[in-house]
Amino acid sequence: MHQLIQFLLIIFVLILGIPLGNLLAKYTKEELKQGKKWFILIILFCFVGVILSLILKNDYLLFSLLFIAIVTSRSLK
């Protein structure tokens, strides 16, 4: 039961990354134009890190990198 609650909380936090990324995109349009290539690199490094964290079975790293990737990718839209 404890793991289910923890998993649902993690999913909730990951879903919060979507409106947070949209909010960042709304207020930082000038910075996003200048740093678009860096944001794409951040997303790529996060996905490489996600694959490594799956191999290493490190849940904290996995969900942290997924959150960063979600926020960054939503900021680019």
Contacts in CASP RR format, 6 or more apart in sequence:
PFRMAT RR
TARGET T0000
AUTHOR 0000-0000-0000
METHOD contacts of the structure
MODEL  1
MHQLIQFLLIIFVLILGIPLGNLLAKYTKEELKQGKKWFILIILFCFVGV
ILSLILKNDYLLFSLLFIAIVTSRSLK
10 63 0 8 1.000
13 63 0 8 1.000
13 67 0 8 1.000
14 63 0 8 1.000
14 66 0 8 1.000
14 67 0 8 1.000
14 70 0 8 1.000
17 67 0 8 1.000
17 70 0 8 1.000
17 71 0 8 1.000
17 74 0 8 1.000
18 70 0 8 1.000
18 74 0 8 1.000
20 71 0 8 1.000
20 74 0 8 1.000
21 70 0 8 1.000
21 71 0 8 1.000
21 72 0 8 1.000
21 74 0 8 1.000
21 75 0 8 1.000
22 74 0 8 1.000
22 75 0 8 1.000
22 77 0 8 1.000
24 71 0 8 1.000
24 74 0 8 1.000
24 75 0 8 1.000
25 32 0 8 1.000
25 74 0 8 1.000
25 75 0 8 1.000
25 76 0 8 1.000
25 77 0 8 1.000
28 75 0 8 1.000
32 39 0 8 1.000
32 75 0 8 1.000
32 76 0 8 1.000
36 76 0 8 1.000
39 72 0 8 1.000
39 75 0 8 1.000
39 76 0 8 1.000
40 76 0 8 1.000
42 68 0 8 1.000
42 69 0 8 1.000
42 72 0 8 1.000
43 69 0 8 1.000
43 72 0 8 1.000
43 73 0 8 1.000
46 65 0 8 1.000
46 66 0 8 1.000
46 68 0 8 1.000
46 69 0 8 1.000
46 72 0 8 1.000
47 65 0 8 1.000
47 69 0 8 1.000
49 61 0 8 1.000
49 65 0 8 1.000
50 62 0 8 1.000
50 65 0 8 1.000
50 66 0 8 1.000
50 69 0 8 1.000
52 61 0 8 1.000
53 59 0 8 1.000
53 61 0 8 1.000
53 62 0 8 1.000
53 65 0 8 1.000
54 62 0 8 1.000
END
